[in-house]
Amino acid sequence: MKYSINEIANLFGLTAHTLRYYDKEGLLPFIDRDPSGNRIFTEKDLEWLTMICCLKDTGMPIKEIKQYADWCAKGMGTLEERKDMLTKHRLNVVKQMEALQKNLDLIDSKIAVYNDPVLAEQRYGNINGTPS
């Protein structure tokens, strides 16, 4: 099946402008074009774009995603480089998750206090204008 840039944009929650930017930056080296020059996306392109979005959403800079795309385009000879890059990125994602979990725990503890008016009064008293 073939998809237009607008269909892909809607499917991924991106804008056509963002997809054109990704293409201009070399993140979509495999995208074909029709005779009019419009980008045509295939099922395989959807898998690749899913990976790009994953890397972007987890904080990988465009420059590194471009490097990853270049290595993928070179084929099997770059498997170690790709594996190393993803392994390092995974460590960063785990650190992000740990930080988010710590923040979520703090938020949950505040909600628990606010759900118990007696505990809230004991902990914070009746202080107006002070963040708590």
The first five atom37 places (N, CA, C, CB, O) and aatype in JSON, in Angstrom:
{
  "aatype": [12, 11, 18, 15, 9, 2, 6, 9, 0, 2, 10, 13, 7, 10, 16, 0, 8, 16, 10, 1, 18, 18, 3, 11, 6, 7, 10, 10, 14, 13, 9, 3, 1, 3, 14, 15, 7, 2, 1, 9, 13, 16, 6, 11, 3, 10, 6, 17, 10, 16, 12, 9, 4, 4, 10, 11, 3, 16, 7, 12, 14, 9, 11, 6, 9, 11, 5, 18, 0, 3, 17, 4, 0, 11, 7, 12, 7, 16, 10, 6, 6, 1, 11, 3, 12, 10, 16, 11, 8, 1, 10, 2, 19, 19, 11, 5, 12, 6, 0, 10, 5, 11, 2, 10, 3, 10, 9, 3, 15, 11, 9, 0, 19, 18, 2, 3, 14, 19, 10, 0, 6, 5, 1, 18, 7, 2, 9, 2, 7, 16, 14, 15],
  "atom_mask": [
    [1, 1, 1, 1, 1],
    [1, 1, 1, 1, 1],
    [1, 1, 1, 1, 1],
    [1, 1, 1, 1, 1],
    [1, 1, 1, 1, 1],
    [1, 1, 1, 1, 1],
    [1, 1, 1, 1, 1],
    [1, 1, 1, 1, 1],
    [1, 1, 1, 1, 1],
    [1, 1, 1, 1, 1],
    [1, 1, 1, 1, 1],
    [1, 1, 1, 1, 1],
    [1, 1, 1, 0, 1],
    [1, 1, 1, 1, 1],
    [1, 1, 1, 1, 1],
    [1, 1, 1, 1, 1],
    [1, 1, 1, 1, 1],
    [1, 1, 1, 1, 1],
    [1, 1, 1, 1, 1],
    [1, 1, 1, 1, 1],
    [1, 1, 1, 1, 1],
    [1, 1, 1, 1, 1],
    [1, 1, 1, 1, 1],
    [1, 1, 1, 1, 1],
    [1, 1, 1, 1, 1],
    [1, 1, 1, 0, 1],
    [1, 1, 1, 1, 1],
    [1, 1, 1, 1, 1],
    [1, 1, 1, 1, 1],
    [1, 1, 1, 1, 1],
    [1, 1, 1, 1, 1],
    [1, 1, 1, 1, 1],
    [1, 1, 1, 1, 1],
    [1, 1, 1, 1, 1],
    [1, 1, 1, 1, 1],
    [1, 1, 1, 1, 1],
    [1, 1, 1, 0, 1],
    [1, 1, 1, 1, 1],
    [1, 1, 1, 1, 1],
    [1, 1, 1, 1, 1],
    [1, 1, 1, 1, 1],
    [1, 1, 1, 1, 1],
    [1, 1, 1, 1, 1],
    [1, 1, 1, 1, 1],
    [1, 1, 1, 1, 1],
    [1, 1, 1, 1, 1],
    [1, 1, 1, 1, 1],
    [1, 1, 1, 1, 1],
    [1, 1, 1, 1, 1],
    [1, 1, 1, 1, 1],
    [1, 1, 1, 1, 1],
    [1, 1, 1, 1, 1],
    [1, 1, 1, 1, 1],
    [1, 1, 1, 1, 1],
    [1, 1, 1, 1, 1],
    [1, 1, 1, 1, 1],
    [1, 1, 1, 1, 1],
    [1, 1, 1, 1, 1],
    [1, 1, 1, 0, 1],
    [1, 1, 1, 1, 1],
    [1, 1, 1, 1, 1],
    [1, 1, 1, 1, 1],
    [1, 1, 1, 1, 1],
    [1, 1, 1, 1, 1],
    [1, 1, 1, 1, 1],
    [1, 1, 1, 1, 1],
    [1, 1, 1, 1, 1],
    [1, 1, 1, 1, 1],
    [1, 1, 1, 1, 1],
    [1, 1, 1, 1, 1],
    [1, 1, 1, 1, 1],
    [1, 1, 1, 1, 1],
    [1, 1, 1, 1, 1],
    [1, 1, 1, 1, 1],
    [1, 1, 1, 0, 1],
    [1, 1, 1, 1, 1],
    [1, 1, 1, 0, 1],
    [1, 1, 1, 1, 1],
    [1, 1, 1, 1, 1],
    [1, 1, 1, 1, 1],
    [1, 1, 1, 1, 1],
    [1, 1, 1, 1, 1],
    [1, 1, 1, 1, 1],
    [1, 1, 1, 1, 1],
    [1, 1, 1, 1, 1],
    [1, 1, 1, 1, 1],
    [1, 1, 1, 1, 1],
    [1, 1, 1, 1, 1],
    [1, 1, 1, 1, 1],
    [1, 1, 1, 1, 1],
    [1, 1, 1, 1, 1],
    [1, 1, 1, 1, 1],
    [1, 1, 1, 1, 1],
    [1, 1, 1, 1, 1],
    [1, 1, 1, 1, 1],
    [1, 1, 1, 1, 1],
    [1, 1, 1, 1, 1],
    [1, 1, 1, 1, 1],
    [1, 1, 1, 1, 1],
    [1, 1, 1, 1, 1],
    [1, 1, 1, 1, 1],
    [1, 1, 1, 1, 1],
    [1, 1, 1, 1, 1],
    [1, 1, 1, 1, 1],
    [1, 1, 1, 1, 1],
    [1, 1, 1, 1, 1],
    [1, 1, 1, 1, 1],
    [1, 1, 1, 1, 1],
    [1, 1, 1, 1, 1],
    [1, 1, 1, 1, 1],
    [1, 1, 1, 1, 1],
    [1, 1, 1, 1, 1],
    [1, 1, 1, 1, 1],
    [1, 1, 1, 1, 1],
    [1, 1, 1, 1, 1],
    [1, 1, 1, 1, 1],
    [1, 1, 1, 1, 1],
    [1, 1, 1, 1, 1],
    [1, 1, 1, 1, 1],
    [1, 1, 1, 1, 1],
    [1, 1, 1, 1, 1],
    [1, 1, 1, 1, 1],
    [1, 1, 1, 1, 1],
    [1, 1, 1, 1, 1],
    [1, 1, 1, 0, 1],
    [1, 1, 1, 1, 1],
    [1, 1, 1, 1, 1],
    [1, 1, 1, 1, 1],
    [1, 1, 1, 0, 1],
    [1, 1, 1, 1, 1],
    [1, 1, 1, 1, 1],
    [1, 1, 1, 1, 1]
  ],
  "atom_positions": [
    [[0.84, -1.18, 0.0], [0.0, 0.0, 0.0], [0.88, 1.24, 0.0], [-0.96, 0.0, 1.22], [1.97, 1.24, 0.59]],
    [[0.44, 2.28, -0.65], [1.17, 3.54, -0.76], [0.4, 4.63, -0.02], [1.39, 3.93, -2.26], [-0.83, 4.64, 0.0]],
    [[1.17, 5.55, 0.6], [0.58, 6.62, 1.39], [1.15, 7.97, 0.95], [0.84, 6.39, 2.89], [2.31, 8.07, 0.55]],
    [[0.32, 8.99, 1.04], [0.78, 10.35, 0.76], [1.4, 10.94, 2.02], [-0.39, 11.24, 0.25], [1.26, 10.38, 3.11]],
    [[2.07, 12.06, 1.86], [2.69, 12.71, 3.01], [1.65, 13.14, 4.03], [3.52, 13.91, 2.56], [1.9, 13.08, 5.23]],
    [[0.47, 13.58, 3.55], [-0.58, 14.0, 4.48], [-1.17, 12.81, 5.24], [-1.69, 14.73, 3.72], [-1.49, 12.93, 6.42]],
    [[-1.3, 11.69, 4.57], [-1.79, 10.48, 5.25], [-0.8, 10.05, 6.34], [-2.0, 9.34, 4.24], [-1.21, 9.68, 7.44]],
    [[0.47, 10.1, 6.02], [1.5, 9.72, 6.99], [1.52, 10.72, 8.15], [2.9, 9.66, 6.32], [1.63, 10.33, 9.31]],
    [[1.41, 12.0, 7.83], [1.39, 13.02, 8.87], [0.25, 12.76, 9.84], [1.26, 14.43, 8.25], [0.45, 12.81, 11.05]],
    [[-0.93, 12.48, 9.33], [-2.08, 12.19, 10.18], [-1.88, 10.92, 10.99], [-3.35, 12.07, 9.35], [-2.22, 10.86, 12.17]],
    [[-1.33, 9.92, 10.36], [-1.11, 8.62, 11.02], [-0.14, 8.74, 12.18], [-0.59, 7.6, 10.01], [-0.32, 8.09, 13.21]],
    [[0.89, 9.57, 12.04], [1.93, 9.69, 13.06], [1.75, 10.91, 13.98], [3.27, 9.77, 12.39], [2.54, 11.11, 14.91]],
    [[0.74, 11.71, 13.72], [0.54, 12.9, 14.54], [1.62, 13.95, 14.3], [0.0, 0.0, 0.0], [1.97, 14.71, 15.2]],
    [[2.15, 13.97, 13.1], [3.16, 14.94, 12.71], [2.56, 15.89, 11.69], [4.44, 14.24, 12.14], [1.42, 15.71, 11.25]],
    [[3.3, 16.89, 11.31], [2.87, 17.74, 10.21], [3.61, 17.34, 8.95], [3.11, 19.25, 10.54], [4.68, 16.73, 9.01]],
    [[3.04, 17.69, 7.81], [3.73, 17.44, 6.54], [5.05, 18.21, 6.53], [2.83, 17.86, 5.33], [6.04, 17.73, 5.97]],
    [[5.06, 19.38, 7.13], [6.28, 20.18, 7.23], [7.38, 19.42, 7.97], [5.99, 21.52, 7.94], [8.53, 19.42, 7.54]],
    [[7.01, 18.78, 9.07], [7.99, 17.99, 9.85], [8.54, 16.85, 9.0], [7.34, 17.43, 11.14], [9.75, 16.59, 9.02]],
    [[7.69, 16.17, 8.27], [8.15, 15.08, 7.42], [9.07, 15.59, 6.31], [6.95, 14.34, 6.8], [10.07, 14.94, 5.99]],
    [[8.75, 16.73, 5.75], [9.63, 17.31, 4.74], [10.99, 17.68, 5.36], [8.98, 18.55, 4.1], [12.03, 17.5, 4.74]],
    [[10.95, 18.21, 6.59], [12.19, 18.55, 7.29], [13.02, 17.29, 7.53], [11.88, 19.24, 8.64], [14.23, 17.29, 7.29]],
    [[12.38, 16.22, 8.0], [13.1, 14.96, 8.21], [13.74, 14.48, 6.91], [12.15, 13.88, 8.77], [14.88, 14.01, 6.9]],
    [[13.0, 14.61, 5.82], [13.53, 14.2, 4.52], [14.72, 15.08, 4.13], [12.43, 14.27, 3.43], [15.75, 14.57, 3.68]],
    [[14.59, 16.39, 4.3], [15.66, 17.33, 3.97], [16.92, 17.06, 4.8], [15.2, 18.77, 4.2], [18.04, 17.22, 4.31]],
    [[16.73, 16.63, 6.05], [17.86, 16.34, 6.94], [18.47, 14.96, 6.67], [17.41, 16.44, 8.38], [19.46, 14.58, 7.31]],
    [[17.89, 14.22, 5.75], [18.44, 12.92, 5.39], [17.97, 11.76, 6.25], [0.0, 0.0, 0.0], [18.57, 10.69, 6.25]],
    [[16.88, 11.97, 6.98], [16.35, 10.9, 7.83], [15.46, 9.93, 7.06], [15.57, 11.49, 9.0], [15.15, 8.85, 7.56]],
    [[15.06, 10.31, 5.87], [14.17, 9.47, 5.07], [14.8, 9.17, 3.71], [12.8, 10.17, 4.87], [14.22, 9.48, 2.67]],
    [[15.97, 8.55, 3.72], [16.68, 8.35, 2.45], [16.01, 7.34, 1.52], [18.08, 7.91, 2.72], [16.37, 7.25, 0.35]],
    [[15.07, 6.58, 2.02], [14.48, 5.5, 1.23], [13.15, 5.89, 0.59], [14.29, 4.28, 2.1], [12.55, 5.08, -0.12]],
    [[12.68, 7.11, 0.83], [11.37, 7.53, 0.35], [11.41, 7.75, -1.16], [10.91, 8.81, 1.08], [12.27, 8.46, -1.69]],
    [[10.46, 7.12, -1.83], [10.34, 7.3, -3.28], [9.45, 8.5, -3.58], [9.75, 6.02, -3.95], [8.77, 9.03, -2.7]],
    [[9.49, 8.92, -4.82], [8.65, 10.02, -5.27], [7.88, 9.6, -6.53], [9.49, 11.28, -5.55], [8.36, 8.79, -7.32]],
    [[6.71, 10.16, -6.68], [5.93, 9.88, -7.88], [6.45, 10.79, -9.01], [4.4, 10.11, -7.63], [7.32, 11.62, -8.78]],
    [[5.92, 10.63, -10.22], [6.39, 11.45, -11.34], [6.26, 12.96, -11.12], [5.64, 11.08, -12.59], [6.98, 13.75, -11.74]],
    [[5.35, 13.36, -10.24], [5.17, 14.79, -9.94], [6.12, 15.28, -8.85], [3.74, 15.07, -9.52], [6.15, 16.47, -8.54]],
    [[6.9, 14.36, -8.28], [7.84, 14.75, -7.23], [7.29, 14.64, -5.82], [0.0, 0.0, 0.0], [7.97, 14.98, -4.85]],
    [[6.06, 14.16, -5.69], [5.47, 13.99, -4.36], [6.02, 12.74, -3.69], [3.93, 13.9, -4.45], [6.23, 11.71, -4.34]],
    [[6.26, 12.84, -2.4], [6.78, 11.7, -1.65], [5.71, 10.61, -1.56], [7.23, 12.13, -0.23], [4.53, 10.88, -1.34]],
    [[6.17, 9.37, -1.73], [5.28, 8.21, -1.63], [5.85, 7.31, -0.53], [5.17, 7.44, -3.02], [7.01, 6.9, -0.58]],
    [[5.02, 7.01, 0.46], [5.44, 6.18, 1.59], [4.85, 4.78, 1.45], [5.02, 6.81, 2.93], [3.7, 4.61, 1.05]],
    [[5.66, 3.79, 1.78], [5.21, 2.39, 1.75], [5.13, 1.85, 3.18], [6.19, 1.51, 0.89], [5.48, 2.55, 4.14]],
    [[4.68, 0.63, 3.31], [4.6, -0.02, 4.63], [5.99, -0.06, 5.28], [4.03, -1.46, 4.5], [6.12, 0.18, 6.48]],
    [[7.0, -0.36, 4.5], [8.36, -0.4, 5.03], [8.79, 0.98, 5.53], [9.35, -0.92, 3.96], [9.48, 1.09, 6.55]],
    [[8.39, 2.03, 4.82], [8.69, 3.39, 5.25], [8.02, 3.71, 6.59], [8.25, 4.39, 4.18], [8.56, 4.45, 7.4]],
    [[6.83, 3.14, 6.8], [6.13, 3.34, 8.07], [6.94, 2.76, 9.23], [4.73, 2.69, 8.02], [7.03, 3.37, 10.29]],
    [[7.54, 1.6, 9.02], [8.39, 0.99, 10.05], [9.59, 1.9, 10.34], [8.87, -0.42, 9.6], [9.94, 2.11, 11.5]],
    [[10.21, 2.42, 9.31], [11.37, 3.29, 9.47], [10.98, 4.58, 10.19], [12.0, 3.61, 8.1], [11.69, 5.03, 11.09]],
    [[9.85, 5.16, 9.8], [9.39, 6.39, 10.43], [9.03, 6.15, 11.9], [8.19, 6.97, 9.67], [9.22, 7.03, 12.75]],
    [[8.51, 4.97, 12.2], [8.24, 4.62, 13.59], [9.52, 4.65, 14.41], [7.57, 3.24, 13.69], [9.53, 5.13, 15.54]],
    [[10.61, 4.14, 13.84], [11.9, 4.15, 14.53], [12.41, 5.57, 14.71], [12.93, 3.3, 13.77], [12.91, 5.92, 15.78]],
    [[12.29, 6.39, 13.68], [12.71, 7.79, 13.78], [11.95, 8.49, 14.91], [12.49, 8.52, 12.42], [12.54, 9.18, 15.73]],
    [[10.64, 8.3, 14.93], [9.81, 8.94, 15.97], [10.19, 8.42, 17.36], [8.32, 8.68, 15.7], [10.23, 9.2, 18.32]],
    [[10.48, 7.14, 17.47], [10.91, 6.56, 18.73], [12.18, 7.24, 19.21], [11.12, 5.04, 18.59], [12.27, 7.67, 20.36]],
    [[13.16, 7.33, 18.35], [14.44, 7.94, 18.72], [14.26, 9.42, 19.07], [15.45, 7.78, 17.57], [14.81, 9.89, 20.06]],
    [[13.49, 10.13, 18.27], [13.24, 11.55, 18.52], [12.49, 11.74, 19.83], [12.44, 12.18, 17.35], [12.85, 12.59, 20.64]],
    [[11.44, 10.94, 20.05], [10.62, 11.07, 21.26], [11.39, 10.72, 22.53], [9.39, 10.18, 21.15], [11.02, 11.15, 23.62]],
    [[12.46, 9.96, 22.39], [13.25, 9.59, 23.56], [14.51, 10.45, 23.67], [13.63, 8.12, 23.49], [15.43, 10.12, 24.43]],
    [[14.55, 11.54, 22.92], [15.59, 12.53, 23.12], [16.82, 12.43, 22.26], [0.0, 0.0, 0.0], [17.79, 13.16, 22.5]],
    [[16.83, 11.56, 21.26], [18.01, 11.49, 20.4], [18.0, 12.7, 19.46], [18.05, 10.15, 19.6], [16.99, 12.97, 18.81]],
    [[19.11, 13.42, 19.38], [19.18, 14.57, 18.47], [19.08, 14.14, 17.0], [20.48, 15.35, 18.7], [19.47, 13.03, 16.63]],
    [[18.57, 15.04, 16.18], [18.43, 14.79, 14.74], [19.77, 14.37, 14.14], [17.89, 16.04, 14.02], [19.81, 13.47, 13.3]],
    [[20.85, 15.02, 14.54], [22.17, 14.7, 14.0], [22.51, 13.22, 14.23], [23.24, 15.6, 14.63], [23.05, 12.56, 13.34]],
    [[22.21, 12.7, 15.4], [22.49, 11.29, 15.69], [21.54, 10.36, 14.94], [22.4, 11.03, 17.19], [21.94, 9.29, 14.48]],
    [[20.28, 10.78, 14.82], [19.34, 9.98, 14.03], [19.81, 9.9, 12.59], [17.9, 10.58, 14.1], [19.7, 8.86, 11.94]],
    [[20.35, 11.02, 12.08], [20.9, 11.04, 10.72], [22.05, 10.06, 10.6], [21.37, 12.46, 10.35], [22.15, 9.33, 9.61]],
    [[22.93, 10.02, 11.6], [24.05, 9.08, 11.59], [23.52, 7.65, 11.56], [24.96, 9.29, 12.81], [24.02, 6.8, 10.82]],
    [[22.51, 7.39, 12.36], [21.89, 6.06, 12.4], [21.31, 5.71, 11.02], [20.79, 6.01, 13.49], [21.48, 4.6, 10.53]],
    [[20.62, 6.68, 10.41], [20.04, 6.46, 9.08], [21.14, 6.17, 8.05], [19.21, 7.69, 8.64], [20.98, 5.29, 7.2]],
    [[22.23, 6.9, 8.15], [23.34, 6.67, 7.22], [23.91, 5.26, 7.39], [24.45, 7.72, 7.43], [24.18, 4.58, 6.4]],
    [[24.08, 4.84, 8.63], [24.59, 3.49, 8.87], [23.63, 2.43, 8.35], [24.85, 3.27, 10.37], [24.05, 1.43, 7.78]],
    [[22.33, 2.66, 8.55], [21.34, 1.7, 8.04], [21.42, 1.61, 6.52], [19.91, 2.11, 8.47], [21.31, 0.53, 5.95]],
    [[21.6, 2.75, 5.86], [21.67, 2.78, 4.41], [22.9, 2.04, 3.89], [21.69, 4.21, 3.91], [22.89, 1.52, 2.77]],
    [[23.96, 1.99, 4.71], [25.19, 1.29, 4.3], [25.08, -0.22, 4.42], [26.35, 1.78, 5.12], [25.9, -0.95, 3.86]],
    [[24.09, -0.69, 5.15], [23.86, -2.14, 5.21], [24.49, -2.84, 6.39], [0.0, 0.0, 0.0], [24.79, -2.25, 7.42]],
    [[24.69, -4.14, 6.2], [25.09, -5.04, 7.27], [26.46, -4.72, 7.88], [25.11, -6.45, 6.76], [26.74, -5.11, 9.01]],
    [[27.29, -4.03, 7.17], [28.63, -3.72, 7.67], [28.64, -2.74, 8.83], [0.0, 0.0, 0.0], [29.69, -2.5, 9.42]],
    [[27.5, -2.15, 9.15], [27.44, -1.15, 10.22], [26.63, -1.62, 11.42], [26.85, 0.13, 9.68], [26.22, -0.8, 12.25]],
    [[26.38, -2.91, 11.52], [25.57, -3.42, 12.62], [26.15, -3.08, 13.98], [25.41, -4.91, 12.49], [25.4, -2.71, 14.89]],
    [[27.45, -3.2, 14.15], [28.07, -2.91, 15.45], [27.9, -1.44, 15.83], [29.57, -3.26, 15.42], [27.59, -1.13, 16.98]],
    [[28.09, -0.54, 14.87], [27.92, 0.88, 15.15], [26.48, 1.19, 15.57], [28.31, 1.72, 13.92], [26.24, 1.92, 16.53]],
    [[25.54, 0.6, 14.84], [24.13, 0.82, 15.17], [23.78, 0.25, 16.54], [23.22, 0.19, 14.11], [23.08, 0.88, 17.33]],
    [[24.29, -0.94, 16.81], [24.04, -1.56, 18.11], [24.63, -0.72, 19.23], [24.62, -2.99, 18.16], [23.97, -0.5, 20.25]],
    [[25.84, -0.24, 19.06], [26.48, 0.61, 20.07], [25.69, 1.89, 20.3], [27.92, 0.95, 19.65], [25.47, 2.31, 21.43]],
    [[25.26, 2.51, 19.21], [24.5, 3.75, 19.33], [23.2, 3.51, 20.1], [24.19, 4.33, 17.95], [22.87, 4.27, 21.01]],
    [[22.49, 2.45, 19.74], [21.21, 2.17, 20.4], [21.42, 1.74, 21.85], [20.45, 1.09, 19.64], [20.59, 2.05, 22.71]],
    [[22.51, 1.05, 22.13], [22.8, 0.64, 23.51], [23.05, 1.88, 24.38], [24.03, -0.3, 23.55], [22.54, 1.96, 25.49]],
    [[23.83, 2.83, 23.87], [24.08, 4.07, 24.61], [22.79, 4.87, 24.77], [25.16, 4.92, 23.9], [22.52, 5.43, 25.84]],
    [[22.02, 4.92, 23.72], [20.76, 5.67, 23.79], [19.81, 5.01, 24.8], [20.09, 5.76, 22.39], [19.1, 5.7, 25.53]],
    [[19.81, 3.71, 24.82], [18.96, 2.99, 25.78], [19.31, 3.38, 27.21], [19.1, 1.47, 25.59], [18.42, 3.57, 28.03]],
    [[20.6, 3.5, 27.51], [21.02, 3.91, 28.85], [20.47, 5.3, 29.19], [22.56, 3.92, 28.95], [20.03, 5.54, 30.31]],
    [[20.5, 6.2, 28.21], [19.94, 7.54, 28.43], [18.43, 7.47, 28.68], [20.22, 8.44, 27.22], [17.91, 8.19, 29.53]],
    [[17.74, 6.62, 27.95], [16.29, 6.47, 28.13], [15.99, 5.91, 29.52], [15.69, 5.55, 27.03], [15.05, 6.36, 30.17]],
    [[16.78, 4.94, 29.97], [16.58, 4.38, 31.31], [16.78, 5.47, 32.37], [17.55, 3.2, 31.56], [16.01, 5.55, 33.33]],
    [[17.8, 6.31, 32.19], [18.03, 7.42, 33.14], [16.84, 8.38, 33.14], [19.33, 8.18, 32.79], [16.42, 8.85, 34.2]],
    [[16.31, 8.67, 31.96], [15.14, 9.55, 31.86], [13.95, 8.93, 32.6], [14.77, 9.8, 30.38], [13.23, 9.61, 33.32]],
    [[13.77, 7.62, 32.4], [12.67, 6.93, 33.05], [12.82, 6.95, 34.57], [12.57, 5.5, 32.55], [11.84, 7.13, 35.3]],
    [[14.03, 6.76, 35.05], [14.28, 6.8, 36.49], [13.97, 8.18, 37.06], [15.74, 6.41, 36.8], [13.36, 8.31, 38.12]],
    [[14.39, 9.22, 36.34], [14.11, 10.59, 36.79], [12.61, 10.86, 36.77], [14.85, 11.61, 35.9], [12.08, 11.46, 37.71]],
    [[11.94, 10.42, 35.73], [10.49, 10.59, 35.66], [9.79, 9.83, 36.78], [9.96, 10.13, 34.3], [8.83, 10.32, 37.36]],
    [[10.26, 8.63, 37.09], [9.66, 7.84, 38.16], [9.83, 8.54, 39.5], [10.29, 6.44, 38.22], [8.9, 8.56, 40.32]],
    [[10.99, 9.12, 39.74], [11.24, 9.86, 40.98], [10.27, 11.04, 41.09], [12.71, 10.35, 41.02], [9.7, 11.28, 42.15]],
    [[10.1, 11.76, 39.99], [9.17, 12.89, 39.98], [7.73, 12.43, 40.15], [9.32, 13.68, 38.7], [6.95, 13.08, 40.85]],
    [[7.38, 11.33, 39.52], [6.03, 10.79, 39.66], [5.77, 10.38, 41.1], [5.83, 9.6, 38.72], [4.67, 10.6, 41.63]],
    [[6.76, 9.77, 41.75], [6.62, 9.37, 43.15], [6.35, 10.59, 44.03], [7.88, 8.64, 43.64], [5.5, 10.53, 44.92]],
    [[7.05, 11.69, 43.79], [6.84, 12.9, 44.57], [5.44, 13.45, 44.35], [7.89, 13.96, 44.2], [4.75, 13.83, 45.3]],
    [[5.01, 13.49, 43.1], [3.66, 13.96, 42.78], [2.62, 13.07, 43.46], [3.42, 13.99, 41.23], [1.67, 13.57, 44.06]],
    [[2.8, 11.75, 43.38], [1.87, 10.82, 44.02], [1.82, 11.03, 45.53], [2.26, 9.38, 43.71], [0.75, 10.93, 46.14]],
    [[2.98, 11.32, 46.15], [2.99, 11.53, 47.6], [2.22, 12.8, 47.96], [4.44, 11.62, 48.13], [1.53, 12.84, 48.98]],
    [[2.34, 13.83, 47.14], [1.57, 15.06, 47.38], [0.07, 14.79, 47.23], [2.0, 16.17, 46.4], [-0.73, 15.24, 48.06]],
    [[-0.31, 14.07, 46.21], [-1.73, 13.75, 46.01], [-2.26, 12.95, 47.18], [-1.94, 12.96, 44.69], [-3.38, 13.18, 47.63]],
    [[-1.46, 12.01, 47.69], [-1.88, 11.21, 48.84], [-2.14, 12.09, 50.06], [-0.82, 10.14, 49.18], [-3.11, 11.89, 50.79]],
    [[-1.27, 13.06, 50.28], [-1.47, 13.99, 51.4], [-2.73, 14.8, 51.17], [-0.25, 14.93, 51.56], [-3.53, 14.98, 52.09]],
    [[-2.92, 15.3, 49.95], [-4.09, 16.13, 49.67], [-5.39, 15.32, 49.75], [-3.96, 16.76, 48.29], [-6.46, 15.89, 49.99]],
    [[-5.3, 14.02, 49.55], [-6.48, 13.16, 49.66], [-6.85, 12.88, 51.11], [-6.24, 11.84, 48.93], [-7.94, 12.37, 51.38]],
    [[-5.98, 13.21, 52.04], [-6.23, 12.99, 53.47], [-6.15, 14.34, 54.18], [-5.2, 11.97, 54.08], [-5.06, 14.77, 54.55]],
    [[-7.29, 15.01, 54.37], [-7.28, 16.35, 54.95], [-6.6, 16.43, 56.33], [-8.69, 16.86, 55.07], [-5.97, 17.43, 56.65]],
    [[-6.73, 15.39, 57.13], [-6.1, 15.38, 58.45], [-4.59, 15.39, 58.29], [-6.56, 14.15, 59.27], [-3.89, 16.16, 58.95]],
    [[-4.09, 14.53, 57.42], [-2.65, 14.47, 57.17], [-2.14, 15.78, 56.57], [-2.31, 13.29, 56.23], [-1.06, 16.26, 56.91]],
    [[-2.92, 16.35, 55.68], [-2.54, 17.62, 55.07], [-2.45, 18.72, 56.13], [-3.54, 18.03, 53.97], [-1.51, 19.52, 56.12]],
    [[-3.4, 18.76, 57.03], [-3.39, 19.76, 58.1], [-2.18, 19.55, 59.01], [-4.7, 19.69, 58.92], [-1.53, 20.51, 59.42]],
    [[-1.88, 18.28, 59.33], [-0.73, 17.98, 60.18], [0.58, 18.4, 59.5], [-0.69, 16.48, 60.54], [1.47, 18.96, 60.13]],
    [[0.66, 18.1, 58.24], [1.91, 18.35, 57.52], [2.11, 19.83, 57.19], [1.95, 17.53, 56.25], [3.21, 20.35, 57.32]],
    [[1.04, 20.49, 56.77], [1.19, 21.85, 56.26], [0.52, 22.92, 57.12], [0.63, 21.92, 54.88], [0.75, 24.11, 56.92]],
    [[-0.29, 22.51, 58.06], [-0.99, 23.48, 58.88], [-1.97, 24.27, 58.03], [0.0, 0.0, 0.0], [-2.41, 23.81, 56.97]],
    [[-2.3, 25.42, 58.48], [-3.25, 26.26, 57.75], [-2.53, 27.51, 57.26], [-4.47, 26.65, 58.65], [-2.9, 28.63, 57.6]],
    [[-1.49, 27.3, 56.47], [-0.66, 28.39, 55.97], [-1.17, 28.8, 54.59], [0.85, 27.98, 55.91], [-1.18, 28.01, 53.65]],
    [[-1.58, 30.04, 54.5], [-2.06, 30.56, 53.21], [-0.92, 31.23, 52.47], [-3.23, 31.57, 53.41], [-0.08, 31.89, 53.07]],
    [[-0.89, 31.05, 51.18], [0.08, 31.72, 50.34], [1.44, 31.03, 50.26], [0.0, 0.0, 0.0], [2.33, 31.52, 49.56]],
    [[1.63, 29.92, 50.95], [2.89, 29.21, 50.9], [2.71, 27.95, 50.05], [3.39, 28.84, 52.33], [1.81, 27.16, 50.31]],
    [[3.54, 27.77, 49.06], [3.42, 26.57, 48.22], [3.63, 25.3, 49.04], [4.45, 26.61, 47.06], [4.57, 25.2, 49.83]],
    [[2.76, 24.37, 48.85], [2.91, 23.09, 49.55], [2.29, 21.95, 48.79], [2.31, 23.16, 50.94], [2.33, 20.81, 49.24]]
  ]
}
